[in-house]
Every structure is written in structure tokens, then in C-alpha cells.
């Protein structure tokens, strides 16, 4: 059985990249508290790990795409 050509979503050994609240805040250029508010309001999906949250890179991309507006 060959795994050539399989997409990451069908490959069981594929691991998604998760970001910390601090990493997301730095990327979005907002405070950590702003990221916590987005998570708590349900605007940004997150997974609770211990006492902190982890956010998928894909979910950050989706959040930004939903809020993108043409400024022209």
C-alpha cells in the first residue's frame, strides 16, 4: 500500500501545527487578552491543554479570512 499522493487530512500520521495564545497574539499583533476574548466568545476555535489553550494554524487563517475586507 502506497502513501504517495495521499492528502494530509487522510494520512493518520499527519500532525497539525498548533500555536500558543502568545504566538497567535504576536502574529495578529494584538494582546494575549484579545486572543483569550476571541477564544472565549467562540470567534476563534481553540483546544484546552492543561491550563492553557492551543489554536490550530488553520483556525487562525479561517478567522482572518472571515474578517478580511477590501479597504479600497
Buried (B, 14 or more C-beta within 10 A) or exposed (E): EEEEEEEEEEEEEEEEEBBBBEBBBEBBEEEEEBBBEBBEEEEBBBEEEEEEBBBBBEBBEEBEEEEEEEEE
